[in-house]
Amino acid sequence: MAEEKIIRQVVLDTETTGMSFSGPPQIGHNIIEIGAVEVINRRLTGRTFHVYVKPPREVEEEAIKVHGITNEFLQDKPMFAEIADEFLEFIKGAELIIHNAPFDVAFMDQEFSYLENPPPKTAEMCSVTDSLAVARKMYPGKRNNLDALCDRLGIDNSKRVLHGALLDAEILADVFLMMTGGQLALLAEEEATTAHEDTAELELTSFTSFETSGLIVLQLSEEEQVAHEEYLKLIDKKSKGNCIWLKPTEPVSDQLH
């Protein structure tokens, strides 16, 4: 059997010292928070990277109103240079999923450029996918910010009172998985695994052969049937009662009206 290819993605968000930008970050703003979550083969692994960063300038009042991160709060936090190695280790070689990626990547590259030994540009270390561009292609002409996508896709964002890098990255992971793979995304949190866990092999208990069609049907064991029903209940819970497999099937005549 061919070995399964490991696809590692990092869903990432940042918060910065200012909100109104007339150009690239070189106008003087800095990153003050980074939040990132790891996804391997479309499953959240539970590994995260989250840090607050003390910037070399003050945070603007307009920005504080959005993310709630004050200058006082950041006074005892590390400088970017102090967390850079750990951050690079977390993202290196991954596909980065970022909402409005050009914005965050420009800030990351700027912060990296200030280091004593600057690494390559982000796009040279990682592939980058802009989830905002993906959403605009899927939903042209509609609002595609994170809150609008949560409403459209039925994803709970009730904890998102203020912007926060880690929370926004976690929500974006659900949004992106849902946009690119349907209900599989709903189970990511409950089925979280790490990259070091082995994949359990399925045990085929019994089967029946239909001689007329050549079709082989695998029969579920009692334990597998119970697990299947629990799986459907989980989907129903996460989708707020919209699991179609638990709904009674309507007669064909009813479906035609």
N, C-alpha and C positions, 0 to 999 in steps of 0.2 A: 504494500500500500504506500502511495506517495506521501511524503511528509507534508503536513499542513503548513502553508506559508503563514508566517506571523506578520500581521499588519498592525503596526503601532502608530496610533494617533495621539496627539496631545491637544486638547481643547483649552484655549488660552484667552485670558482677558487681562487688561491693565487698567489702572486708574492713574491720572496725571494731575499735575499742579494747576492746570488751567483748562478752560472749556472752549474758549473762542480762539480759533486758529485761522490765521490768514495765510499760512504757508507751512512749510516743513517745521519739524520740532526745533530746528536750530534757532528759532526766534526766542528760545530761552526756557521752555517748559521741560519738566522731567517726570519720569515714572515714580509713583509713590506706593503702588501696590501691584503685585503680580499674583494671579491665581491661575492654576492649571490642573487639569485632571487627565489621567492616562486612560486610554481606551485601546484594548488589544482585541483584534478580530471582532469588533463591534460589541465588546463587553467592557463596562467600567471595571477596572481592576481594584479600585479603592486607593490607589497611589495618587497622591496630590502633591503639588508644590504651591505653597502660599507664603508670601512674605510682604511685610510693609517696609518701605525704603525711605530713609531720611534724605530729602533732596537738598541741593545746594542753594535753594531759593524758597521763598514762602509760597504756600498754597493760596490761590486766589479764592475770594469769598464765594464767587459764583460756582466754583468747583466744589467747595465744601458743602454747598446747598444740595448738590447732586449726590456726592458719595459720603459725606459726613466725616471725612478724614481731616482732622484739624492739625495745625502746626504744632500745638502742644503735644498731641498724641504721638507725633513722629519724632520728637526730640531725642528719644532714647533708642530709636530704631537704627539698624545698620545702614551704612552707605551702600550704593549699588555695587561698588568694587568688592565689598565684603561678601556679597551673596552671588556674585557673577559665576564663579566656578560651579557651584551647586545648581544654579539655574541652567547653565550650559549643559551640564551632565544630564539634566532631566529632559531637555528638548532635543538634544543632538540626534540627528538621524530620523526623527519622527516626522510624520505629516502634521503640520500645525493647522488646526481649525480655528479661525478667528473671524469674528463678526466685524466687518469693515477692516480687513487685514492690513491694507496699506497704512492706516493710521498707527496701529500697534507696532507693526514691523519697523516703521520709520523711527519710532521712539526707542525700540529695542536696539536698532542699529546705531542710533546716536549714543545710547548709554554704553554699548560695547566699544564704540570708537574712543571713548574717554579712558578706557582701561590702559594700563601700562603695556600690556601685550594683547592688543585687540585681536579677537577671533575673526574668522571670515564673516561676511554678511550673512544675515539669517537665512536668506534664500539659497545660500551656498551650503549651509549646514543641514537644512531641512527643506522639505517641500511645503508649500503654503497654499491652503485652500481658504478662499474668502467665502464664508457661509452667507454673507449678505448678498454677494453676487449669485450664489446658488438660489437663494430665496427669491431674488428679483427675477430670475429666469423661470422659476416655478410659478410665481405669483405676480406677473407683470401688472403694473399700474396700481398695486396695492401697497399699503404700509407694510414694511418688512423689518421694523425694529424688533427687538427681542420680546417685548410685551405683546406686540401685535401677533407675532408668530406663536407665542404661547396660547393666546386666545384662539387663534385659528386651528391649532393642532390639539387643543384640549390638554395642555400641560400646565400643571399647578405652579404658579409663580407668586403665590400669596405672600411669601416671605421676602419678596423683593420690594421692600419699602424704600430703601436707598440702593444706589448702585454699589456693588461690592465685587471685586475681581473674582474671588473664589466662587461665590454664589452664582454670579453671572456665567462663569465657566461651566459650572455644574448644570445650570439650566440650558445653556447653549448645547451641551453634550446631548441632552434629551431632545432638544429641538432638531439638531443636525441628524441624529440617528433616526428620528421620526421622519424627517424630510427625505432621507436617503434609503430608508428600509422598512417603513411601516411599523407595525406593532412590536417588532423585535426590540425597538428602543424602549418600550414600556417595561421590559423585564430586565434591563441592563443592571439596575441597582440591586435588585433582589438576587440576580444570578452572578454577582460580582466575583471575579476570579483574579488570581495573580498570574504573572507570566511564568512563574515557576511551578504552577500546579499542573499535574498531569491530566490529560483529557480521559475521562472514563470511557471504556469501550462498552458498546451496547451488547447485551446478551440476548440472542434470539432463542426464545423458549420453545416455540412450536410454529408450524405452518401447515397450511392446507393447500393442496394443488388442485386447480380446476382443470381437468383434463381437456375440456372442450375449448378453452381459451388459452391455455398455457400460462394463465395468470397465477402467481404465487401470492397468497395473502398471509401476512404475519398476524398471529393472534396474540393479543396482549395478555400478560399474566394479570392476576388480581392486583398485585402490587403496582404494576405499570398503569392499570386502569385508574387506580386511586391517584397516582402521581399525575396522570393526564388531567383528571378532573380538578385537582388542586391547581394545576398550571392554568387551566381555563378560568378558574375563579380569580387567580392573580391578574390575568389579563383584564377580566371584567372590573376588578377593583381599580386597577391603574387607569383604565379607560373610562371610568365613571359610568359603568353599566352599559358600555357599548360593545361588548364582546359578541360578535355575531354568532359564534358557535354555541352560545348558551341561550340564544333566542329561539323560540319555537318556529319551525319552518312553516311558512304560509302556503296554502294551496296555490297552485299555478294560476287558477282563475282569479284569486285575490290580487296577485302580483300584477295582473294585466290591467287593473282598474286605475 
